[in-house]
Amino acid sequence: MESNASSSSAWEEVEELYGAESGWVEARKSCDHLPSLSSDLSHIPGPDSHCSRCQHPAENWLCLTCKDVLCSRFINKHMLNHHQETGHCLALSFSDLSVWCFACDAYLDVQMIQQLQPVYQVAHLLKFGQIPPFQAINGNEGSFSS
């Protein structure tokens, strides 16, 4: 009986660290939590920003509601804790510029969700020094313009 409890606890810890499922991840093309985006995401901290709580320099995420920079669940879980404390659920990874919704437990497709494109564009420009290409809806590649 004790081994079942410990294996159940271990599985919950794995799910907390890696999400409910592993393997291929398909980003969502919509999200009901987009209204929580900050009204000013054209001015964001740089991708080299350290976690505001522990000062860790890597694996940091930008809260897209309050613009706080916090470390990932693989470091000290400060972004996850921030979500649990505040309810702020949308975050952009400075590592790969992916956007995660904690409430949906899913990545969001910045190519398909127009509200995310401006902050993605700014983050990409800060990280790589150039504006990112965006896939047009009809399949032709183009650049996002503001």
NUMIMI-560623 format. One record per residue: residue in one letter; y, x, z of N, C-alpha, C in turn. Coordinates in steps of 0.05 Angstrom, whole numbers, plus 32768, in hexadecimal, padded with zeros to 4 digits. Layout:
// residues N
AYXZYXZYXZ;...
***
This chain:
// residues 146
M7FE880118000800080008000801980118000;E801980278010803080388011803580467FF7;S8020804D7FE88024805A7FCE803180477FBA;N802B802D7FBB8038801A7FAA805680197FB1;A805D80197FCA807980177FD2808880307FC9;S807B80487FCC808980607FC5808B80637FA6;S807680597F988079805A7F7A808D80467F70;S808F802F7F7E80A3801B7F7680BF80277F7B;S80C380347F9280DC80407F9880E380567F84;A80CF80667F7D80D4807C7F6A80DB80707F4F;W80CF805A7F4780D5804D7F2D80F280427F2D;E80FA80367F448116802C7F46812A80437F43;E8123805A7F4F813580727F4D8136807B7F30;V8120807C7F22811F80837F05813080707EF5;E812D80567EFA813D80427EEC815B80457EF1;E8162804C7F0A817E80507F10818980687F02;L8179807D7EFF818280957EF2818480927ED4;Y817080857EC8816D80857EAB8171806A7E9E;G817680567EAD8179803B7EA2815E802D7EA2;A815E80147E9C814680047E9E8130800C7E8B;E813880167E738124801E7E5F812B80397E54;S811780467E49811C80607E3C8113805E7E1F;G811A80717E0F811280717DF3812A806A7DE2;W8126805E7DCB813B80577DB8814E80447DC5;V8168804A7DC2817D80397DCD818D802E7DB6;E819080147DB581A080077DA181BA7FFD7DAE;A81D180077DA581EA7FFF7DB181F17FE27DAA;R81FD7FD57DBD82067FB97DB9821E7FB87DA7;K821F7FA27D9782357F9E7D85824A7F8C7D90;S82467F837DA8825A7F727DB682567F767DD4;C826A7F6E7DE382697F707E01827D7F5C7E0D;D82747F4C7E2082857F397E2D82997F467E40;H82977F607E4582A77F6D7E5982BF7F7C7E4D;L82C37F7A7E3382D97F877E2682F57F7F7E30;P82F97F677E3A83137F607E46831B7F727E5E;S83087F807E69830E7F927E8083197FAD7E77;L831B7FB27E5D83267FCB7E5383437FCF7E5C;S834B7FE77E6383667FED7E6A83787FE67E52;S83907FDD7E5883A37FD67E4283AF7FEF7E36;D83AC80077E4283B780207E3783A180357E36;L839180357E21837D80497E1E8385805E7E09;S839F805D7E0183A980717DEE83B0808B7DFD;H83B280897E1783B880A17E2883A180A37E3C;I838F80B67E37837880BA7E48837680D77E50;P836880DC7E66836380F87E6E835281067E58;G835481207E57834581307E43832881317E4A;P831781367E3682FA81377E3A82F1814E7E4B;D830381617E5282FB81777E64830381717E81;S830B81587E868313814F7EA182FB81507EB4;H830081587ECD82EB81597EE182E9813E7EEF;C82D2813A7EFC82CE81227F0C82E381207F22;S82F081097F25830681077F3882FC81077F55;R82E281037F5982D781037F7482CB811E7F7D;C82BB812A7F6B82AD81437F7282B6815B7F62;Q82C881577F4F82D2816D7F3E82BD817A7F2C;H82A6816D7F28829281787F16829E81787EFA;P829A818E7EEB82A781917ED1829881857EB9;A827F817B7EBD827081727EA6826481577EAA;E825A814B7E94824D81307E95825F811B7EA1;N8279811B7E9A828C81087EA5829280F17E92;W829980DB7E9F829E80C27E9182BA80B87E98;L82C780AB7E8582E1809F7E8882DD80817E8D;C82E780777EA382E7805A7EA882FB804E7E95;L82F3803B7E858304802E7E71831580187E7D;T831380137E9783237FFF7EA5833A800D7EB3;C833580227EC3834A802F7ED38350804C7ECA;K834080567EB8834380717EAC833D80887EC0;D832D80817ED5832480967EE7830D80A57ED9;V830B80BF7EDF82F580D07ED482E280D67EEA;L82C880CF7EE582B480D27EF9829A80DD7EEC;C828A80EA7EFC827180F77EF2825B80E37EEE;S824880EB7EDD823280DA7ED5821D80D67EEB;R820A80C47EE681F480C07EF881E280D87EF9;F81E480EB7EE781D481037EE781E081197EF8;I81F981157F00820681297F118207811E7F2E;N821D81107F35821F81057F50822380E67F50;K821F80D97F39822080BC7F36823B80B07F3D;H825180BE7F3B826A80B37F438274809C7F30;M826D809E7F16827580877F048265806F7F0B;L824B80727F10823A805C7F188244804F7F33;N824B80617F46825680577F5F827080487F5B;H828180537F49829B80467F438296802A7F38;H828380277F26827D800D7F1B82747FFA7F32;Q826280047F4382587FF37F59826D7FEC7F6D;E82817FFD7F7182967FF87F8482AC7FE67F79;T82B37FEA7F5F82CA7FDC7F5382C37FC67F40;G82AB7FC77F3582A47FB47F1F82AD7FBD7F04;H82BB7FD47F0282C37FDF7EE882A97FE77EDA;C82A47FDB7EC3828A7FDF7EB6828A7FEE7E9C;L82A17FF37E9082A280017E7782AA801E7E7A;A829B80317E6E82A1804D7E71829A805C7E58;L82AA80717E5282A680827E3B829D809D7E45;S828780A77E39827C80C17E40828C80D77E32;F829680EA7E4182A481017E34829081147E28;S827681127E2E826281237E22825D811C7E05;D825781037E00825180FB7DE4826280E47DD9;L827780DC7DE9828980C77DE1827C80AB7DDE;S826580A87DEA8258808E7DEA8266807C7DFE;V826480627DFB8270804E7E0D8259803E7E1A;W8259803C7E348244802F7E43825180177E52;C824380017E52824A7FEA7E6382357FE87E79;F823E7FED7E92822C7FEB7EA982237FCE7EAD;A82347FBB7EA8822D7F9F7EAC82177F967E98;C821A7F9F7E7F82067F987E6B81EE7FAB7E6C;D81F17FC17E7A81DC7FD67E7A81D67FDF7E5E;A81EB7FE57E4F81E77FEC7E3381FE7FFD7E28;Y81F7800D7E14820C801B7E04821980077DF2;L8232800C7DEB82417FFB7DD98247800A7DBF;D82467FFD7DA9824A80097D8F8267800A7D88;V827380227D8A829080247D85829680217D67;Q828280247D568286801F7D3A828A80017D34;M827E7FF07D44827E7FD37D3F82917FC47D51;I82997FD07D6782AA7FC17D7A82C77FCC7D77;Q82D77FBD7D6A82F27FC67D6383037FCD7D7B;Q83007FBF7D9283107FC47DA9830B7FE07DB5;L82F47FEC7DAF82ED80077DBA82F6801D7DA8;Q82FD80177D8F8304802C7D7C831D803C7D83;P833280307D8E834980417D95834380567DAA;V8336804F7DC0833080627DD4831C80777DCA;Y8309806F7DBA82F680827DAE830580957D9C;Q8318808B7D8C8328809C7D7B833780B17D8B;V834480A97DA1835480BC7DB1834180D07DBE;A832A80C77DC9831780DA7DD6830C80EE7DC1;H830680E47DA982FC80F67D948311810A7D8C;L832A81017D8A833F81137D83834381297D98;L834281217DB2834581347DC8832E81477DC9;K8316813E7DC382FE814F7DC582FA81617DAD;F82FF81577D9582F981667D7D8311816E7D6C;G832981637D738341816A7D648344815C7D4A;Q833481477D46833681377D2D832F811A7D32;I833A81097D21833480EC7D23831880E77D19;P830880D67D2682ED80D27D1E82EB80C07D05;P82D680C47CF582D180B17CE082C580977CEB;F82CB80817CE082BF80677CE882B1805B7CD1;Q829B804F7CD6828B80417CC1829880267CBC;A82A080217CA482AC80077C9E82957FF27C9F;I829D7FD97CA482897FC37CA682787FC17C8D;N82847FC57C7682757FC37C5D82647FDB7C57;G82647FEF7C69825380077C658261801F7C59;N827A801C7C51828980327C47829580417C5E;E8293805C7C5E829E806B7C7482BC806D7C71;G82CB806B7C8682E7806E7C8582F280787CA0;S830B807C7CA1831780857CBA8325806D7CC7;F8324806D7CE1833280597CF1834F805F7CF0;S8360804C7CEB837D80517CEC8389803D7CFF;S839E80477D0D83AA80357D2183C380277D16;
***
